[in-house]
């Protein structure tokens, strides 16, 4: 099978691991920097070019690993491969939905997936009322398209919350505000889903003085066995967004597990190290099964 891995660099751990496992299983796989891809429209069949080469019909399947800074362009490239009949582990629409936290939470709320109380607004005139709608400070303030814990701020007082929110509004930056779940104790759960099964799970704990538990922020990890409800939330969230590969993040509250985010390009390094699971191989096996089915 010819696989196109849409990733900006082979220096990324997840990219290297996926390439390694694809080659071990006998597949031809090529890393394609999607930021250097172009699409030519207007001819009978739209053409996709990469560094001067026409790659329109080169791949049976693609694995998108789209960075947050180039979501729109990356999703457009994925969409063109889709329209040309190539199987993708993540649909273009799914990538853009998962990248936008508000859109993700809107879909989850409509489907009955439990989430923290969340508010989004662009009105700078009633910030105090917005904070009170969530029960007052402390509150979590998030950029709508942040990743790896970037753009996530804990405002511990109403005064600091008002100042931060007002600053973001004046910068015309899209944010959301969430109720702070104190009992989560700076911990969250990452559940890795491939296809219709959970392949690995870990708990991430924040380091001292830090409320964000992301590994990129210095958090520690340990293997856990999620509850049946947590597993079902992860599987349903992945299905509702239409993703083939996803990292689903949950926190535990007094009311039960709450979904906080779904990542369409989840990193492999932290969770493979913590769990010992060969997730890259699971991704390639998923590609084998579904890429062949698409060709038939």
C-alpha positions as CSV (number, residue, x, y, z in Angstrom):
1,X,0.0,0.0,0.0
2,X,1.2,3.5,-0.8
3,X,0.7,5.8,2.2
4,X,1.1,9.6,2.3
5,X,1.9,10.9,5.8
6,X,1.1,14.6,5.9
7,X,3.5,16.0,8.4
8,X,5.9,19.0,8.3
9,X,9.0,17.1,9.3
10,X,10.6,13.7,9.9
11,X,12.1,15.1,13.1
12,X,8.8,14.8,14.8
13,X,8.6,11.6,17.0
14,X,5.1,10.6,15.9
15,X,6.0,11.0,12.3
16,X,9.1,8.8,12.6
17,X,7.2,6.1,14.5
18,X,4.4,5.9,12.0
19,X,7.0,5.6,9.2
20,X,8.9,2.9,11.0
21,X,5.8,0.7,11.6
22,X,4.5,1.2,8.1
23,X,7.8,0.0,6.7
24,X,8.0,-3.0,9.0
25,X,4.6,-4.0,7.7
26,X,5.8,-3.8,4.1
27,X,4.2,-0.6,3.0
28,X,5.6,2.2,0.9
29,X,5.2,5.4,3.0
30,X,6.3,8.9,2.2
31,X,6.3,12.0,4.5
32,X,4.7,14.9,2.7
33,X,5.0,18.4,4.1
34,X,1.4,19.6,3.5
35,X,2.5,23.3,3.8
36,X,4.4,22.8,0.6
37,X,1.5,21.2,-1.3
38,X,-0.4,23.1,-4.0
39,X,-3.8,22.3,-5.6
40,X,-4.5,23.1,-9.2
41,X,-8.2,23.5,-10.1
42,X,-9.9,24.1,-13.4
43,X,-8.9,21.0,-15.2
44,X,-11.1,17.9,-15.5
45,X,-9.5,16.4,-12.4
46,X,-8.0,18.7,-9.8
47,X,-4.3,18.1,-9.4
48,X,-2.2,18.0,-6.2
49,X,1.5,19.0,-6.5
50,X,4.3,18.6,-4.0
51,X,7.7,20.3,-4.7
52,X,6.9,20.2,-8.5
53,X,5.7,16.6,-8.6
54,X,2.1,15.6,-9.3
55,X,1.1,13.4,-6.4
56,X,-2.7,13.3,-7.2
57,X,-2.8,9.5,-7.8
58,X,0.3,8.5,-5.8
59,X,-1.3,7.3,-2.6
60,X,-4.0,4.8,-1.7
61,X,-4.4,6.4,1.7
62,X,-3.2,9.4,3.7
63,X,-2.5,10.0,7.4
64,X,-2.9,13.7,8.2
65,X,-0.8,15.2,11.0
66,X,-1.9,18.8,10.6
67,X,-0.4,21.5,12.8
68,X,-2.5,24.1,14.5
69,X,-0.9,27.0,12.6
70,X,-1.8,25.6,9.2
71,X,-5.2,24.0,9.9
72,X,-7.0,25.7,7.0
73,X,-4.5,24.9,4.4
74,X,-3.8,21.4,5.7
75,X,-7.5,20.6,5.8
76,X,-7.9,21.9,2.2
77,X,-5.2,19.5,1.1
78,X,-6.8,16.6,2.9
79,X,-10.2,17.6,1.3
80,X,-8.7,17.4,-2.2
81,X,-7.3,13.9,-1.5
82,X,-10.7,12.9,-0.2
83,X,-12.5,14.2,-3.3
84,X,-10.0,12.3,-5.5
85,X,-11.1,9.0,-3.7
86,X,-8.2,8.6,-1.3
87,X,-8.9,7.2,2.2
88,X,-7.9,9.5,5.0
89,X,-7.6,8.6,8.7
90,X,-9.2,12.0,9.5
91,X,-11.7,13.8,7.3
92,X,-11.0,17.4,6.5
93,X,-14.2,18.5,8.2
94,X,-13.3,16.5,11.3
95,X,-9.9,18.1,11.5
96,X,-11.3,21.6,11.5
97,X,-14.1,20.8,14.0
98,X,-11.7,19.1,16.4
99,X,-9.2,22.0,16.2
100,X,-11.9,24.5,17.3
101,X,-12.7,23.9,20.9
102,X,-16.1,25.6,20.8
103,X,-17.3,23.7,17.8
104,X,-16.2,20.4,19.4
105,X,-18.0,21.2,22.7
106,X,-21.1,22.3,20.8
107,X,-21.2,18.9,19.1
108,X,-20.6,17.1,22.3
109,X,-23.3,19.0,24.2
110,X,-25.8,18.3,21.4
111,X,-24.9,14.6,21.6
112,X,-25.2,14.4,25.4
113,X,-21.5,14.0,26.1
114,X,-20.8,15.6,29.6
115,X,-18.5,18.7,29.4
116,X,-17.6,21.4,31.9
117,X,-19.8,24.4,32.1
118,X,-18.5,26.6,29.2
119,X,-19.3,30.1,27.9
120,X,-18.1,31.9,24.8
121,X,-18.8,35.5,23.9
122,X,-17.3,38.4,22.2
123,X,-19.1,41.0,24.3
124,X,-16.7,43.1,26.3
125,X,-19.4,45.0,28.2
126,X,-20.7,42.3,30.5
127,X,-17.5,40.3,31.5
128,X,-18.5,40.3,35.1
129,X,-21.9,38.7,34.3
130,X,-20.1,36.1,32.1
131,X,-17.9,35.1,35.0
132,X,-20.9,34.9,37.3
133,X,-22.8,32.6,34.9
134,X,-20.1,30.1,35.6
135,X,-20.4,30.5,39.4
136,X,-17.6,33.1,39.7
137,X,-13.9,32.8,40.0
138,X,-11.7,30.9,39.6
139,X,-12.3,30.2,35.9
140,X,-10.3,28.7,33.0
141,X,-9.7,30.9,30.0
142,X,-8.8,29.1,26.7
143,X,-7.9,30.1,23.2
144,X,-10.4,28.4,20.9
145,X,-7.6,26.9,18.8
146,X,-4.7,26.3,21.3
147,X,-2.9,23.0,21.7
148,X,-0.6,21.3,24.1
149,X,-1.8,23.5,27.0
150,X,-0.8,26.7,25.2
151,X,-3.3,29.5,25.6
152,X,-4.9,28.0,28.7
153,X,-5.0,30.3,31.7
154,X,-6.3,29.9,35.2
155,X,-7.8,33.1,36.5
156,X,-8.0,32.7,40.3
157,X,-9.9,35.9,41.1
158,X,-12.6,37.9,39.5
159,X,-10.3,40.8,39.0
160,X,-7.7,38.9,37.2
161,X,-10.3,37.1,35.1
162,X,-11.9,40.4,34.0
163,X,-8.5,41.8,33.1
164,X,-7.5,38.7,31.0
165,X,-10.8,38.4,29.3
166,X,-10.9,42.1,28.5
167,X,-7.4,41.9,27.0
168,X,-8.3,39.0,24.7
169,X,-11.5,40.8,23.6
170,X,-9.5,43.9,22.7
171,X,-7.1,41.8,20.8
172,X,-10.0,40.3,18.8
173,X,-8.9,36.8,20.0
174,X,-11.5,34.0,20.1
175,X,-11.7,32.5,23.6
176,X,-13.9,30.4,25.8
177,X,-14.4,30.4,29.5
178,X,-14.9,27.3,31.6
179,X,-15.8,26.5,35.2
180,X,-12.7,25.5,37.1
181,X,-13.1,21.9,38.3
182,X,-11.1,22.0,41.5
183,X,-11.5,18.4,42.4
184,X,-9.7,17.3,39.2
185,X,-6.5,18.2,41.1
186,X,-4.5,19.2,38.0
187,X,-5.0,15.7,36.5
188,X,-6.6,14.6,33.3
189,X,-7.0,11.4,31.3
190,X,-5.8,10.9,27.7
191,X,-7.6,8.1,25.9
192,X,-6.2,7.1,22.5
193,X,-8.7,5.8,20.0
194,X,-7.9,4.1,16.7
195,X,-10.9,3.2,14.6
196,X,-13.6,1.9,17.0
197,X,-11.4,0.7,19.8
198,X,-9.4,2.3,22.7
199,X,-5.8,1.2,22.2
200,X,-4.1,3.0,25.2
201,X,-4.9,5.3,28.2
202,X,-2.9,7.3,30.7
203,X,-3.4,9.8,33.5
204,X,-1.4,13.0,33.3
205,X,-0.7,15.0,36.4
206,X,0.6,18.5,36.6
207,X,3.9,19.4,38.2
208,X,4.0,21.5,41.4
209,X,2.6,25.0,40.8
210,X,1.1,24.2,37.4
211,X,-2.5,23.3,36.8
212,X,-2.1,22.1,33.2
213,X,-1.3,18.4,33.0
214,X,0.0,18.3,29.5
215,X,3.3,16.4,29.0
216,X,4.6,19.3,27.0
217,X,4.1,21.5,30.1
218,X,6.1,19.1,32.3
219,X,3.3,16.9,33.5
220,X,3.9,13.3,34.6
221,X,2.1,10.2,33.3
222,X,0.9,6.8,34.5
223,X,-1.0,3.9,33.0
224,X,-4.7,3.7,34.1
225,X,-7.7,1.6,33.3
226,X,-10.5,4.1,32.4
227,X,-14.0,3.3,33.7
228,X,-16.6,2.0,31.3
229,X,-18.3,5.4,31.2
230,X,-14.9,7.1,30.3
231,X,-14.3,4.6,27.5
232,X,-17.8,5.1,26.1
233,X,-17.3,8.9,26.1
234,X,-14.0,8.6,24.3
235,X,-15.4,6.2,21.6
236,X,-18.5,8.3,21.1
237,X,-16.7,11.6,20.9
238,X,-14.4,10.2,18.3
239,X,-17.3,8.8,16.3
240,X,-19.3,12.0,16.5
241,X,-16.4,14.0,15.1
242,X,-15.8,11.5,12.4
243,X,-12.1,10.8,13.3
244,X,-10.3,7.6,12.7
245,X,-7.5,8.4,15.1
246,X,-8.0,10.7,18.1
247,X,-6.7,11.6,21.5
248,X,-9.6,12.3,23.9
249,X,-9.0,14.3,27.1
250,X,-11.2,13.9,30.1
251,X,-11.2,15.2,33.7
252,X,-12.8,13.5,36.7
253,X,-15.3,15.7,38.6
254,X,-17.8,15.1,41.4
255,X,-20.5,14.7,38.7
256,X,-18.4,12.1,36.8
257,X,-16.1,12.3,33.8
258,X,-16.1,15.4,31.7
259,X,-14.8,15.8,28.2
260,X,-12.5,18.8,27.7
261,X,-10.9,18.2,24.3
262,X,-10.5,15.9,21.3
263,X,-7.2,16.0,19.4
264,X,-7.2,15.0,15.7
265,X,-3.4,14.7,15.6
266,X,-2.5,13.3,19.0
267,X,1.2,12.9,19.8
268,X,2.5,9.4,20.3
269,X,5.7,10.0,22.4
270,X,4.2,10.5,25.8
271,X,1.5,7.8,25.7
272,X,3.8,5.1,24.0
273,X,6.4,5.7,26.7
274,X,3.9,5.6,29.5
275,X,1.9,2.6,28.3
276,X,4.3,0.5,26.2
277,X,1.6,0.2,23.6
278,X,2.8,0.3,19.9
279,X,0.2,2.8,18.9
280,X,2.0,3.6,15.6
281,X,1.4,0.0,14.5
282,X,-2.3,0.2,15.5
283,X,-2.6,3.2,13.2
284,X,-1.0,1.4,10.3
285,X,-3.3,-1.7,10.9
286,X,-6.3,0.6,10.8
287,X,-5.0,2.1,7.5
288,X,-4.5,-1.4,6.0
289,X,-8.1,-2.4,6.8
290,X,-9.8,0.7,5.6
291,X,-7.6,1.7,2.7
292,X,-8.1,-1.7,1.1
293,X,-11.8,-1.5,1.7
294,X,-11.9,1.9,0.0
295,X,-10.0,0.5,-3.1
296,X,-12.5,-2.3,-3.5
